[in-house]
Amino acid sequence: MRPLYLSLPQRLALSCAAMAPLMAAAAPGAQEGQASPWALGIAAISKQQPYAGMDRETRVLPLLSYENSWFKFSGLGAEIKLPRLGLNDKQSIDFRLLGRFDMGGYEADDAPILKGMDERKSGFWMGAKATWRNDVAHLSADWSADASGHSKGQRFGLSLEKTLRFGPQLMLTPRLGATWLDKKYVDYYFGVRSHEANAGRAAHTGKAGVNTELGLHSAYLFDRHHSMFLDVGVTRLAKEIKNSPLVDRSTENRVLLGYLYRF
């Protein structure tokens, strides 16, 4: 999850990072060893954040990705692919090391409720991911920590997804996920320190919580080079986040529409 708002340049970079996992899935010949490792495109993202008084925002952004058999880069993230564990002909477990620049945080002028708050900075996150691939669905688990030390937080996520193919061109991938956010993460981004409290914003200490997400990714492949994708997702916020005086929503949502050209 990236629930936090920034200045305009940071918001644009954040949106690119949010789209990174979608690029490989939408591209024709995305499997290892097929087509070119490079893809270039454009997308529009529309997001509603949970902070009180914050308007929905829509941006149009460029997309760039590169992937080979041992390395993947897209948006603001990179992955190192470790050796795959083959269980049998139909099952395997993939292991990867992760690094991503998560443009979380906010400035005091991003929303009226944030006026008088100290800046919350973005960070560089590092971690690991394992994915169990089988004929029924793909189950992934990932852990990451704020290596930049701003929030000093940690996150752990579980996700389940299944790709359904309708002929050679159309793919639909429903997903269900849950992300645990530790106390330091929630307190840094949703807490209110004593010197930040005022008559309309009580002091608040964040606690660990779990966000849940339901989403659907669809991709239409025109040919080996051209494709379009649409991704929609709704995240139900943990009660520990909803309890923050900075938040006036129980959910946040995101819509992505894009085009990709794979070289």
Secondary structure, 3 states (H helix, E strand, C coil): CCCCCCCHHHHHHHHHHHHHHHHHHHCCCCCCCCCCCEEEEEEEEEEECCECCCCCEEEEEEEEEEECCCEEEECCEEEEECCCEECCCCCEEEEEEEEEEECCCECHHHCHHHCCCCCECCEEEEEEEEEEECCCCEEEEEEEEECCCCCCCEEEEEEEECCEEECCCEEEEEEEEEEEECHHHHHHHHCECHHHCECCECCECCCCEEEEEEEEEEEEECCCCEEEEEEEEEEECCHHHHCCCCECCCEEEEEEEEEEEEC
